[in-house]
Amino acid sequence: MTATSSHNDHSHPDNADNSGVPDSVAAWEERYAEADDAIWSGNPNEALVAVVSEMTPGRVLDVGCGEGADIVWMAENGWDATGIDLSTTAIDRALGAAESRGATAEFVVADVSTWEPEDPDRRGGFDLVTGSFLHTRLPDTREELLTRVAAHVAPGGALLLVSHATMPPWAAEHSEKFEHGMDHHHELVSPNGDFALLIGASPDRWEIELADTRTREATSPSGEPAELEDAILLARRV
């Protein structure tokens, strides 16, 4: 099973670090459930907003949607939005966030390696598939993860990945807090590196529409300001 989840919030310090990333469904659920309240702020991913704002709304799938900030924002902006995540608690919070804002979106507790939409027309039929700060654990590889995610993109659709290009300066210290007693495997990626993995594994043809590294402001767990670099890839299935 591929343990996959993501961080969608850029104002909470945890979002910048996947040290101690859980490697099972139970561990992801524990990470969310051990907090009485949402662990992210509810703000959508800044890079995602910048890219998606230029696109025509259609069907969108967010893999590892967490507490739903990105999907709620996209639903509010005209997208037919679906989010999946391993954690039941995260999905419950996402549903609550959508309801509180009057947004219509579908949220499903699911693993991308096995999940298929109930509606046959949506199987391999999303105009946009997004993944923000997706994590993989050994023995799974990022290539396998990208293949599974990309399989949900419709012909002519796009895949948007936002990833950590550098580790935050507080990563080692923060790792101890969320280690869960498990070894972890974290890959820093570049947009072109992700694209190489995508075209090497996917049976479909892809073209790069955007490959960029962008700096954003963040706050460390101790409250100190910091700058972090995100890798952004927008690839079109052709």
N, C-alpha and C positions, 0 to 999 in steps of 0.2 A: 504494500500500500504506500502510495506517495503521500507523505505528510506535508501538506502545502497550506500555508496561510500567508497573510500579508499585513502590512501596516499601512493604513490610509491617512493617518493624522500627522500633520506637520507642526502642530503646536505643542504636542506632548513629547517629552524627552525620550520616551521609550521607542518612538517610531524610528529613530535614527540608528538603532542597534538591534541586530538579530542574534547577538551573542546568547548562548543558552537556548537556541531555537528548539522547541520541543520536537521530538521525532515520532510522535504517535498521536492518534486522535485523542486519546485520553489525556495526554500531556497538553495538547492545545486547549482542550476543554478546561483543564485545571488552571491554565494561565489566565483564561478569561473569568472562570467561575470564582477564583480566589479573591477577585476584586468585587466589592459590593456595588460599585458603580462602573460606568464605562471607562475603559482604560485609554481611549483616544478622545479627542476633543469634539469630534463630530464635524470637523471641517474637511472639505474635500481636498484631495491631493492637488497642490498648486500646479504642478507640471501637467497633470491630467486635464485640469480645467483649461489651461492655456491651449493645449492641443485640441481637445474635444470641442471647444467653443467654435473652432473653425470648420467643424464637420456637420454634415446634414444628419439629423437624428434618424435612427432606425432601431433595429434590435441590437441590444448590447448585453454582453455577459461579462461580469467581473468575477474573476477567479481568485479565491481567497479574499472575499469582500470584507472580512472582519465585521465590525459593527455598522457597516453599511454607508459610511459617509459619501463615498464616490457614487454609489448607485442611487442614493437618494438625490444627490445633486443632479445626476443625469436624468432621472425620472422627472424632476422638476423642470428640466430643460428640454422636454419633448421626446426623450428616449423611451422605448419599450424595454424596460430594464429588468435584468435578472442577476442576482448575486448568489454565489455558492461559497460555503466555508465549512471546514471540518467541525467547528465548535457550535454546539447547540446554543450555548449561552450567547455567543456572538451573534448568531442569527436571530435569537429572540430580541436582542437589543436593536438589531437592524430593523426588524419589523416594527418595534416600538418607535424608533426614530422616524421611519416612514409615516407611520400613523400620526405621530405628533405634528408632522409638517404637512399632512394631507397629500402625501406623494403616493402614487400607485406603483409598486414594484413587487417583484416576486423574489423571495429568498428561500434557499433550499440548503439543508444540511447535507453536504455531499463531498465526495473525494473526486477530483477531476480525472483521476485515472480510471474510474469506473462509471461516472455519472453520464447519463444521457437525458435530455429534456423529454418530458412525457409527450409533448406535441411533436409528432414526426417531422413537421415542417421546420422545426427549430433545430433539428439534429444536423450539425454541420451547417447551420443556416443563420449565424449571427453576423450582422454587418460590422460589428466591432467587438473584439474581445480584449479586455484589459487585465493587466496583472501588475499591481504596485507592490514592489518589495517582496516578491515571491521568494520563498526559501525552500531549499532542497536538503535532504539528509541522506548520508550514505546508507545503503548502496545505490540509491537513486542518483541519477546525474541530471544536470541542468538540461542537457540535450533531450533526455527522455521527457522531462517536464514540459519543455517548450513544444515538443511534438504533440503531447496530449492537449495542451492549451490551444495550439494552432489548429487542431482538428475540428474545433468548433467554429472556425471562421468560414463564412460563406465565400464562394467565388466572387471576386471583386471587393470583398470585405477587408478589414484591416485588423492588425494585431498591435496593441500599444503596451509596451513594457517600460516601467519606471523602476530602476534598480539602484542599489548603492554602488557608486563608483569608487568611494573611499570609505574606510572605517572611521567612525567618529572618534575623537581623541579620548573619550571616556570609556571606550568599548571594553577594555580589560577589567576595569573596576565594575562596570555594570554587569559584566558576564557573571560575576559571583552571585549576584542577586537572583538571576533567572536560570542558573545552570541546571537545576533539576537533577544534578548528579549524572549528566549524560554528556558524552563527547558530541561535538557538533561539527558540521561541515558547512563552511560559508564561502561562497565564491563572489569575489568582487568582479564585476563584469564591465565591459565596454559595449556601447551600442553595436559596433561592428562585430565584436566577438559574439554577441547574441545572434546577430544576423547570420554569421557563419554557421553557428550551431543549427539555426532554423533551416537554412537551405540544405545543410548536410543531412538532416534527418527527415524533413517533411517530404512527402511524395508530390507536393504541389509546387508551383513556381511562385516566387516572391520577389518584390521590388522594394527597395528602401525609399520611403518618403521623407523620413526624418531620422537622423542619427546625431545626437548631440549630448554634450555633458554640460549641465547647468548647476550653478551655485545657488543655494538657498540659505536663509537664516534659520537657525535652530537654537534650542535652549538645552543645555546639559542637565542631567539629573540634579545637579547641585544649584541650578538656576543661572549658570553662566552662559552668555551668548556665544554662539559658534557659527561657523560657515561649513556647510556640507556640500558634497558634490553628488549629483544624481545622474545616472546614465539613462537616456531616453531613446527608445527605438520605436518608430512607427513604420511597420512593414505592411505592404499591400499584397494580397493574394491575387495573382493574375492568371 
